[in-house]
Amino acid sequence: MDRISTYGSYQSALLNVLNATGRQDAAQQQYASGKLGSDLKAYANKAEALTATNSLQARLSAYVDANKALASKLEVTDSALGQVSDAVAGARKAVADAVAAGDGSGLMTALQGFLTQGLGALNTQYQGKYLFAGGQTATQPVQASQLSDLTAAPSIASLFKNDNLPQVSRLDDSTTAVTGQLASAVGQPFLSVLKSVEAINQDPVTGPITGQLTQAQQQLLQNTLASFDAAQATVTAAQAQNGVVQKQTDDAIKTLSDRQTTLTGVLGGITDADMADAASRLSLAQTALQASAQVFGSLRQDSLLNLLSRG
């Protein structure tokens, strides 16, 4: 036979209140957050799938962020290559115009300006690192400033301090791309042809190039135009390569973002609460709590002895 006591009744009523409070809190949390729970215990046998999906989502986010940063860097690279291209085109035009007019007045000054423009672009920095230096991003890749530096150096190649390791970036789990350009590969043909013009200017027989051009000067300058065209083709090829990588990067960002969207839906299927069910359970829990509270309140007013005496 079970014993009946005031203490036992209080304990039973209090337990009902606590249980009802717990159910109300759980239902209220789900209804407010829209999620089944805040830890893996709430997902039971789905916990492993949830962990794996969250891990993949984090990896995709890291790739998207890295590719967006890479896209900005490639945009700066494209701008710098455009400046080199303009410098080559401007220098060629200056030489061609001088040959056509038979007048070299101001030619060397103009070429110095285009050299400065090209060197400035090849020594472009992005976030404190030299874009065209390969792996040696802390070292200025082209160490020259004047046309005379080109003829004074042992070779044009000696003026370039970049290494031979263009940056390679991972776009996703299975794709890598060469995303860096080297100053020597882009700029050496340009500096070489400018050296040729400066050599003509410095030669005691053919120089200096000032005022009316001699027939020999015209012919020598005419011969450099093909080298200017080759230098322009080199820069154009570098721009095209950079454009290909820009397209790859943009495509990777879109693909990864689409996968993120899909995974968000998968995560929602695992973690999202049924709002109609949560609202219904919240209402039932509130009702149960009110009922338990009323029972507990009535027990506070009546002891078991009073109840038995009334009977």
C-alpha positions as CSV (number, residue, x, y, z in Angstrom):
1,M,0.0,0.0,0.0
2,D,1.4,3.5,-1.0
3,R,1.6,6.0,1.8
4,I,-0.2,9.3,1.4
5,S,1.5,12.4,3.0
6,T,1.5,16.2,2.6
7,Y,5.2,16.0,1.8
8,G,4.7,13.4,-0.9
9,S,1.9,15.5,-2.5
10,Y,4.1,18.6,-2.5
11,Q,7.0,16.6,-4.1
12,S,4.7,15.2,-6.8
13,A,3.2,18.6,-7.6
14,L,6.6,20.3,-7.6
15,L,7.9,17.7,-10.0
16,N,5.0,18.3,-12.4
17,V,5.7,22.0,-12.3
18,L,9.4,21.5,-13.1
19,N,8.7,19.1,-15.9
20,A,6.1,21.4,-17.4
21,T,8.6,24.3,-17.1
22,G,11.3,22.3,-18.9
23,R,8.9,21.4,-21.7
24,Q,7.8,25.0,-22.0
25,D,11.4,26.3,-22.1
26,A,12.4,23.8,-24.8
27,A,9.3,24.6,-26.9
28,Q,9.8,28.3,-26.4
29,Q,13.5,28.1,-27.4
30,Q,12.6,26.2,-30.6
31,Y,9.8,28.6,-31.5
32,A,12.0,31.7,-30.9
33,S,15.2,30.4,-32.6
34,G,13.6,28.3,-35.3
35,K,16.1,25.6,-34.5
36,L,15.7,22.2,-32.9
37,G,18.4,22.9,-30.4
38,S,21.6,24.6,-29.6
39,D,23.9,21.6,-29.3
40,L,24.4,18.2,-30.9
41,K,22.3,16.4,-28.3
42,A,19.2,18.0,-29.9
43,Y,19.9,16.2,-33.2
44,A,20.4,12.7,-32.0
45,N,21.3,10.4,-35.0
46,K,21.6,13.5,-37.3
47,A,24.6,14.8,-35.3
48,E,27.2,13.2,-37.6
49,A,25.6,14.5,-40.7
50,L,25.3,17.9,-39.2
51,T,29.0,18.0,-38.2
52,A,30.1,16.9,-41.7
53,T,27.8,19.4,-43.4
54,N,29.0,22.3,-41.1
55,S,32.6,21.3,-41.9
56,L,32.0,21.4,-45.6
57,Q,30.2,24.7,-45.3
58,A,33.1,26.2,-43.4
59,R,35.6,25.0,-46.1
60,L,33.4,26.4,-48.9
61,S,33.3,29.8,-47.1
62,A,37.1,29.8,-46.8
63,Y,37.4,29.2,-50.5
64,V,34.9,31.9,-51.4
65,D,36.7,34.4,-49.1
66,A,40.1,33.5,-50.6
67,N,38.8,33.7,-54.2
68,K,37.2,37.1,-53.6
69,A,40.6,38.4,-52.3
70,L,42.3,36.8,-55.3
71,A,39.8,38.5,-57.6
72,S,40.7,41.9,-56.2
73,K,44.4,41.1,-56.6
74,L,43.9,40.0,-60.2
75,E,42.0,43.2,-61.0
76,V,45.0,45.2,-59.7
77,T,47.3,43.0,-61.8
78,D,45.2,43.7,-64.9
79,S,45.4,47.4,-64.3
80,A,49.2,47.2,-63.9
81,L,49.6,45.2,-67.1
82,G,47.4,47.8,-68.9
83,Q,49.9,50.5,-67.8
84,V,52.8,48.5,-69.1
85,S,51.0,47.9,-72.4
86,D,50.3,51.7,-72.7
87,A,53.9,52.4,-72.0
88,V,55.1,50.0,-74.8
89,A,52.5,51.4,-77.2
90,G,53.5,55.0,-76.3
91,A,57.2,54.3,-76.8
92,R,56.7,52.6,-80.1
93,K,54.6,55.5,-81.4
94,A,57.2,58.1,-80.2
95,V,59.9,56.2,-82.2
96,A,57.7,55.7,-85.3
97,D,56.7,59.4,-85.3
98,A,60.3,60.5,-85.0
99,V,61.3,58.2,-87.9
100,A,58.4,59.5,-90.0
101,A,59.2,63.1,-89.3
102,G,63.0,62.6,-89.5
103,D,63.3,64.5,-86.2
104,G,64.4,63.1,-82.9
105,S,63.8,66.2,-80.8
106,G,62.4,65.1,-77.5
107,L,62.4,61.4,-78.4
108,M,64.7,60.4,-75.6
109,T,62.8,62.4,-73.0
110,A,59.6,60.8,-74.1
111,L,61.1,57.3,-73.9
112,Q,62.4,58.1,-70.4
113,G,58.8,58.9,-69.4
114,F,57.4,55.7,-70.9
115,L,60.2,53.7,-69.1
116,T,59.2,55.3,-65.8
117,Q,55.6,54.4,-66.5
118,G,56.4,50.8,-67.3
119,L,58.8,50.4,-64.3
120,G,56.2,51.8,-62.0
121,A,53.6,49.3,-63.2
122,L,56.0,46.3,-62.9
123,N,56.9,47.4,-59.4
124,T,53.3,47.7,-58.3
125,Q,52.6,46.6,-54.7
126,Y,49.4,45.1,-53.5
127,Q,48.8,44.9,-49.7
128,G,52.5,45.7,-49.1
129,K,53.8,43.0,-51.5
130,Y,55.2,43.3,-55.0
131,L,52.8,41.8,-57.5
132,F,55.3,40.8,-60.1
133,A,58.1,39.5,-57.8
134,G,57.1,35.8,-57.8
135,G,57.9,34.3,-54.4
136,Q,60.2,37.2,-53.4
137,T,57.3,39.6,-52.7
138,A,59.4,41.8,-50.4
139,T,62.0,42.6,-53.1
140,Q,61.4,45.2,-55.8
141,P,61.4,43.2,-59.0
142,V,62.9,45.7,-61.4
143,Q,65.8,47.8,-60.0
144,A,66.4,50.5,-62.6
145,S,65.1,54.0,-63.1
146,Q,66.9,55.7,-66.0
147,L,67.5,54.7,-69.7
148,S,71.2,54.8,-68.9
149,D,70.7,52.1,-66.3
150,L,69.7,49.7,-69.1
151,T,73.0,50.1,-71.0
152,A,75.1,50.2,-67.8
153,A,73.8,46.9,-66.6
154,P,75.7,43.7,-67.6
155,S,72.4,42.5,-69.1
156,I,68.8,43.4,-69.0
157,A,68.1,40.1,-67.1
158,S,70.4,41.3,-64.3
159,L,68.0,44.2,-63.6
160,F,65.2,41.8,-62.7
161,K,65.2,40.6,-59.1
162,N,62.1,38.4,-59.1
163,D,62.4,34.7,-58.8
164,N,60.9,32.1,-61.2
165,L,58.0,31.0,-59.0
166,P,54.8,32.7,-60.1
167,Q,52.0,32.4,-57.5
168,V,49.8,29.4,-57.7
169,S,46.4,29.5,-56.0
170,R,43.9,26.8,-55.1
171,L,40.4,27.8,-56.3
172,D,38.6,24.8,-54.8
173,D,39.4,21.2,-53.6
174,S,40.3,20.1,-57.1
175,T,41.4,23.2,-59.0
176,T,44.7,25.2,-58.9
177,A,45.7,28.0,-61.2
178,V,48.8,30.0,-61.9
179,T,47.6,33.4,-60.7
180,G,50.9,35.4,-60.6
181,Q,52.9,37.1,-63.3
182,L,56.7,37.7,-63.3
183,A,58.2,41.1,-64.0
184,S,61.0,39.5,-66.1
185,A,58.6,37.6,-68.3
186,V,56.4,40.7,-68.9
187,G,58.9,43.5,-69.0
188,Q,62.2,42.1,-70.4
189,P,61.4,42.6,-74.1
190,F,60.3,46.2,-73.4
191,L,63.5,47.1,-71.5
192,S,65.6,45.3,-74.1
193,V,64.3,47.4,-77.0
194,L,64.6,50.6,-75.0
195,K,68.2,49.6,-74.3
196,S,68.7,49.3,-78.1
197,V,67.5,52.9,-78.6
198,E,69.6,54.2,-75.7
199,A,72.6,52.4,-77.2
200,I,72.0,54.3,-80.5
201,N,71.8,57.5,-78.5
202,Q,75.0,56.9,-76.6
203,D,77.1,55.6,-79.4
204,P,79.7,58.1,-80.5
205,V,79.1,57.4,-84.1
206,T,75.2,57.1,-84.2
207,G,74.4,59.4,-81.4
208,P,73.1,61.5,-79.8
209,I,69.5,61.5,-81.0
210,T,68.7,65.1,-81.0
211,G,67.1,67.3,-83.7
212,Q,67.3,66.2,-87.3
213,L,67.8,62.5,-87.7
214,T,70.6,61.2,-89.9
215,Q,69.8,58.5,-92.4
216,A,71.6,55.9,-90.2
217,Q,69.6,57.0,-87.2
218,Q,66.4,56.7,-89.0
219,Q,67.3,53.2,-90.2
220,L,68.4,52.0,-86.8
221,L,65.2,53.4,-85.1
222,Q,63.1,51.9,-87.9
223,N,64.7,48.5,-87.1
224,T,63.5,48.7,-83.4
225,L,59.8,48.9,-84.3
226,A,59.6,45.1,-84.8
227,S,61.1,44.7,-81.3
228,F,58.5,47.1,-79.9
229,D,55.8,45.0,-81.6
230,A,57.2,41.8,-80.0
231,A,57.3,43.5,-76.6
232,Q,53.7,44.6,-77.0
233,A,52.7,41.0,-77.9
234,T,54.4,39.7,-74.7
235,V,52.4,42.1,-72.5
236,T,49.2,41.4,-74.4
237,A,49.7,37.6,-73.8
238,A,50.2,38.3,-70.1
239,Q,47.0,40.4,-70.0
240,A,45.1,37.5,-71.7
241,Q,46.5,35.0,-69.3
242,N,45.4,37.2,-66.4
243,G,42.0,37.5,-67.9
244,V,41.6,33.7,-68.2
245,V,42.5,33.4,-64.5
246,Q,40.0,36.2,-63.6
247,K,37.3,34.2,-65.4
248,Q,38.3,31.0,-63.6
249,T,38.2,32.8,-60.3
250,D,34.8,34.4,-60.9
251,D,33.4,31.0,-62.0
252,A,34.8,29.4,-58.9
253,I,33.2,32.0,-56.7
254,K,29.8,31.4,-58.4
255,T,30.0,27.7,-58.2
256,L,31.1,27.7,-54.6
257,S,28.4,30.2,-53.6
258,D,25.8,28.0,-55.3
259,R,27.0,25.0,-53.3
260,Q,26.8,27.1,-50.1
261,T,23.2,27.9,-50.9
262,T,22.5,24.2,-51.4
263,L,24.2,23.3,-48.2
264,T,22.3,26.0,-46.3
265,G,19.1,24.2,-47.4
266,V,20.5,20.8,-46.3
267,L,21.5,22.3,-42.9
268,G,18.0,23.8,-42.6
269,G,16.5,20.3,-43.2
270,I,18.6,19.0,-40.3
271,T,18.4,21.9,-37.8
272,D,15.3,23.9,-38.5
273,A,12.3,23.3,-36.3
274,D,8.7,22.7,-37.5
275,M,7.3,26.0,-36.5
276,A,3.7,24.8,-36.4
277,D,4.6,21.9,-34.3
278,A,6.8,24.1,-32.0
279,A,3.9,26.5,-31.6
280,S,1.5,23.7,-30.7
281,R,3.9,22.2,-28.2
282,L,4.5,25.6,-26.7
283,S,0.8,26.1,-26.2
284,L,0.4,22.6,-24.6
285,A,3.4,23.2,-22.4
286,Q,2.1,26.5,-21.2
287,T,-1.3,24.9,-20.4
288,A,0.3,22.0,-18.5
289,L,2.5,24.5,-16.6
290,Q,-0.6,26.5,-15.6
291,A,-2.4,23.4,-14.5
292,S,0.6,22.1,-12.5
293,A,1.0,25.6,-10.9
294,Q,-2.6,25.6,-9.8
295,V,-2.4,22.2,-8.2
296,F,0.8,23.3,-6.4
297,G,-0.9,26.5,-5.3
298,S,-3.9,24.6,-3.9
299,L,-1.6,22.3,-1.9
300,R,0.0,25.3,-0.2
301,Q,-3.5,26.3,1.1
302,D,-4.5,22.8,2.3
303,S,-2.6,20.3,4.2
304,L,-3.4,16.6,3.8
305,L,-4.9,16.6,7.3
306,N,-7.3,19.3,6.3
307,L,-8.2,17.4,3.2
308,L,-8.9,14.2,5.1
309,S,-10.9,16.1,7.8
310,R,-13.1,17.6,5.0
311,G,-13.8,14.2,3.7
